[in-house]
Amino acid sequence: MADDDQPKGELTMRVPAMPADANANGDIFGGWVMAQMDLAAGIRGAERAHGRVATVAVNALTFRKPVKIGDTLCVYSVIDKVGRTSISLSIEAWAQRHLTRERIKVTEASFVMVAIDEEGRPMPVPPEAPVA
């Protein structure tokens, strides 16, 4: 994820950063940003698995810039690899600065999701459906 001028992947979710999510300096907590990235990985993973998924690993997480109150956090996802039961994703979080069109990469991570059945046990990821 070296190129920082444009997001990579599919826009998976957008959410505003609110005062309740910030510390006394007005910076949004890193845990909140990570939680939004985990939600996006879950959305994209569940779409690919055609069912439930669970986070099994965050192999890398880099905070590059702070997110501020009022920014819109835009989370992008790319499926890097599909294993028998797992899905590896690259997740990027970009902040659209409050009341401007400026957009900067603030966080990047590598997530691993596992497809699970109704009892929470790992199950095979189905083959990709052909595009009509």
C-alpha positions as CSV (number, residue, x, y, z in Angstrom):
1,M,0.0,0.0,0.0
2,A,2.7,2.5,-1.0
3,D,0.6,4.8,-3.3
4,D,-1.2,7.4,-1.2
5,D,-2.9,9.7,-3.7
6,Q,-5.9,7.5,-4.4
7,P,-7.7,4.9,-2.3
8,K,-7.4,1.3,-3.4
9,G,-10.4,-1.0,-3.5
10,E,-14.1,-0.6,-3.1
11,L,-15.7,2.1,-0.9
12,T,-17.2,-0.2,1.7
13,M,-18.5,2.3,4.3
14,R,-18.5,6.0,5.3
15,V,-19.1,7.3,8.8
16,P,-18.8,10.7,10.5
17,A,-16.3,11.1,13.4
18,M,-18.2,12.5,16.3
19,P,-17.1,14.3,19.6
20,A,-17.9,11.2,21.7
21,D,-15.2,9.3,19.7
22,A,-12.4,11.8,20.5
23,N,-9.9,12.4,23.1
24,A,-9.4,15.8,24.9
25,N,-7.2,17.0,21.9
26,G,-10.0,16.4,19.4
27,D,-8.3,13.4,17.8
28,I,-10.4,10.4,17.2
29,F,-9.4,7.3,19.2
30,G,-7.4,4.8,17.2
31,G,-9.6,2.0,18.6
32,W,-12.7,3.7,17.0
33,V,-10.9,3.9,13.6
34,M,-9.9,0.2,13.9
35,A,-13.5,-0.8,14.8
36,Q,-14.8,0.9,11.6
37,M,-12.1,-0.9,9.6
38,D,-13.1,-4.2,11.2
39,L,-16.8,-3.5,10.3
40,A,-15.8,-2.8,6.7
41,A,-13.7,-6.1,6.6
42,G,-16.8,-7.9,7.9
43,I,-19.1,-6.4,5.3
44,R,-16.7,-7.2,2.4
45,G,-15.8,-10.6,3.8
46,A,-19.5,-11.6,4.3
47,E,-20.3,-10.6,0.8
48,R,-17.6,-12.8,-0.5
49,A,-18.3,-15.7,1.8
50,H,-22.1,-15.5,1.1
51,G,-22.6,-15.7,4.9
52,R,-21.2,-15.1,8.3
53,V,-17.5,-14.2,8.9
54,A,-15.4,-13.5,12.0
55,T,-12.2,-11.6,12.4
56,V,-9.3,-14.0,13.2
57,A,-6.3,-11.7,12.7
58,V,-5.2,-8.2,12.1
59,N,-1.7,-8.8,10.7
60,A,-0.7,-5.2,10.4
61,L,-2.2,-1.8,11.4
62,T,-0.5,1.5,10.7
63,F,-1.9,4.8,11.9
64,R,-0.5,7.5,9.6
65,K,-2.4,10.7,10.4
66,P,-5.1,11.6,13.0
67,V,-8.8,11.7,12.3
68,K,-10.5,14.8,13.6
69,I,-13.9,15.5,14.9
70,G,-16.2,16.2,12.0
71,D,-14.2,14.3,9.4
72,T,-15.9,11.6,7.4
73,L,-14.1,8.3,7.6
74,C,-14.2,6.5,4.3
75,V,-13.1,2.8,4.5
76,Y,-12.0,1.0,1.4
77,S,-11.4,-2.8,1.0
78,V,-9.6,-5.1,-1.3
79,I,-9.8,-8.9,-1.2
80,D,-6.2,-10.1,-1.5
81,K,-6.6,-13.8,-1.1
82,V,-9.3,-16.4,-0.5
83,G,-8.2,-19.6,1.2
84,R,-10.3,-22.7,2.1
85,T,-12.0,-21.0,5.0
86,S,-10.3,-17.6,5.2
87,I,-10.4,-14.3,3.3
88,S,-7.4,-11.9,3.5
89,L,-8.2,-8.2,3.0
90,S,-6.3,-4.9,2.7
91,I,-8.3,-2.2,4.4
92,E,-7.6,1.6,4.0
93,A,-9.2,4.4,6.0
94,W,-9.2,7.8,4.4
95,A,-10.4,11.0,6.2
96,Q,-12.4,13.5,4.2
97,R,-11.6,16.6,6.2
98,H,-14.6,18.5,7.7
99,L,-16.3,20.9,5.3
100,T,-13.7,20.4,2.6
101,R,-13.1,17.9,-0.3
102,E,-9.5,17.2,1.0
103,R,-9.1,13.4,1.5
104,I,-6.0,11.8,3.1
105,K,-5.1,8.3,4.0
106,V,-5.1,8.0,7.8
107,T,-4.8,4.2,8.5
108,E,-4.1,1.0,6.6
109,A,-4.4,-2.6,7.8
110,S,-4.4,-6.2,6.8
111,F,-7.3,-8.3,8.1
112,V,-8.1,-12.0,8.0
113,M,-11.7,-13.1,8.2
114,V,-12.9,-16.7,8.5
115,A,-16.2,-18.0,7.1
116,I,-18.3,-19.5,9.9
117,D,-21.5,-21.6,10.1
118,E,-24.5,-21.0,12.4
119,E,-22.6,-22.6,15.3
120,G,-19.5,-20.4,14.8
121,R,-17.3,-23.1,13.3
122,P,-15.1,-22.5,10.3
123,M,-16.6,-23.5,7.0
124,P,-15.3,-23.4,3.4
125,V,-15.7,-20.2,1.4
126,P,-17.8,-21.0,-1.6
127,P,-16.4,-20.5,-5.1
128,E,-16.8,-17.0,-6.6
129,A,-20.1,-16.8,-8.5
130,P,-19.6,-16.2,-12.3
131,V,-20.4,-12.7,-13.5
132,A,-23.5,-12.7,-15.8
